[in-house]
Amino acid sequence: MSLDAAASGRDAKLPPLTVWAGPRDAEWPARHREELVTLIAAVTANRAADREWYTLTCDDTGTRWTGTCWAFHANLRYQFDLFLILPVTYPAAPPTVSLPGLTGRTAKMYRDGAICQTVHFEPAWARHAPRWGVAHALAAGLGPWLAAELPDLVARGAVAEFVQ
């Protein structure tokens, strides 16, 4: 199954974004509002389906997002700090998604904990820009990355269970 096919089912409930504006454009406030509306829709849908797996807030400019994400493996919860940074060329280029607590623990990661998205996610982003936003980056980028990498990280003992 291609990323587009998988993403289309998962992201079907997320409203597409319509404003083509980056952080330096005059239309950015309208795009930022759309990002927040889409993110609220994603969180609402996840909660309704009992699949909530992240929290996220942004700075006043809407270019830096912080929060936490978590995933379950073998009935144990693993939680990570999450950072998203929108590049100047956003929305033509996808946001950088980082899990700094995993820096150096997997080969599918760049400097400062940025997850590798080049092979699978970035081509899909290019096809869907500007309709995709931050919520789509989490659903179609970070979610599949965690699903693929977490079992290996756990098996190697590279991560510990989150204890509240």
N, C-alpha and C positions, 0 to 999 in steps of 0.2 A: 504494500500500500504506500502510495506516495505521501509526502508531507502535506501536499495540497488536499488530498482526499481525506487524510486524518484530520487536518485542521478545519476543513469545511464542516465536518460534523460537530467538532468541539466548539468552534467559533460561530456556529450558525445563530446562536442567541445573542451574540455581541453585535450591537449596531455598528455599521461601518462609519468611518469618519469621512467627512466631505471637504473640509477646509485644507487646502494644500498650503501650509505655512510652517516655516521653521522658527526657531527661537529668536531670530533676528528680524523677522518679517513683521510688518504692521498688523497683519491678520492673526498673529500668534495668540492674542487673548481669546479669540474665537476658537482656534484650534485647541487651546488649553482647556476651555470649557467642554469641548467635545471629548477630549481625553478623559476628563473627570466623569462625564456622563457615562461613557463606555465602561470605565473602570467600576463605577457604581453598579451598572448592569451586570458586569462579570461577577462581582462580589455577591450581588443579590442572587444570581443564578446558581453560583457555587453553594451558597448557604441553603437555598431551597432544595438542592440535590444532595445536601450533606457532604459536600466535597470542598469545603473551605480549606485553602492551603497556603494562603499568604495574607499579609497585611502590608499596606503601602501608604506612605504620605509623600508629599512633594514640597519643595521649597516654594517661595512666593513667585519665582520666575517659571516654575514648571519644568525646569531642565534637569533637576537632580531629585531623584526619588529614593527613599529609604524605607526599609521595613524588614520583615522576616518572612521566610518561607519554610514550610516543613513538608516532610513526606514520611510515609510509613513503609517499613520493610520488616517482614517477619514479625508483624504485630508490635513493632517498636517505632516510636516517633523520633525523627531526626530533624532538628531545627537549625536554620542557618540565617545569618544576617544577609540582607539583600540590598544591593545598590543598583540603580539604573541611572545612566547618564545619557542624555540626548545629545547627539553630535550636532554640530553647526549645520550639517547638511540634512538633518532630520526634516521631513519624513522620508526623503529619498533613501537615506541610510538608516538601518535599524538602530535602536538604542543599544548601548553596551550594558550587558547584564553581568553583574559581578557578585560572587559569593566569596568575600575575602577570607572567611574562615577556612576555606578549602584550598587556598593558594598552595601550589606545589604538591598537592595530594593526588592529582590525576593529570595524565598527559593531555586531556582534552580541556585545557585551561590555559589562559594567557596570563600576562603580568597582572598583579593586583587582584587576582581571582576572577578575571573576566572569562566567562564560559565560551568555549569554541562554538561558533554558530555558522562558520563559513560554508561548510559543505551542504548542510541540509536547510538551515533556516534562512540565510541571506538570499538565496535565489527565490524562495517563496515570498520573502518580504518585498523583493524587487518587483515581482509580479502583482503584488497587492497594494503597493504604495499608491496613493496616500490613504487608502481605506483602512489599513491596519494602524494600530497605535500601541500604547504601552500595555493595555490589557491583552492585546493579541500577541505581543512579544512574550508575555508571561505564559499564555495558554499554548502557543505554538512553538516557543523557543525554550523557555526555562522548564516547563512541565515535562516535555519529552527528554530533555537533557538530564533532569533529575531521575526520571524513570529508568534511563539507561545507565547512568553512572552510580547511583546510590547502592545498588546491590554489590557492585564491585568494590566500592569504598568500604562497605560494611564487611565484606568477606576478607579484605586485606587488613581490617582493623584500623583503617585510616580515619574513621569517624566514631563518635560515641553517641549513645542514646541520649536524647534530651530528657532531663529530669526536672520537673517543676517543683 
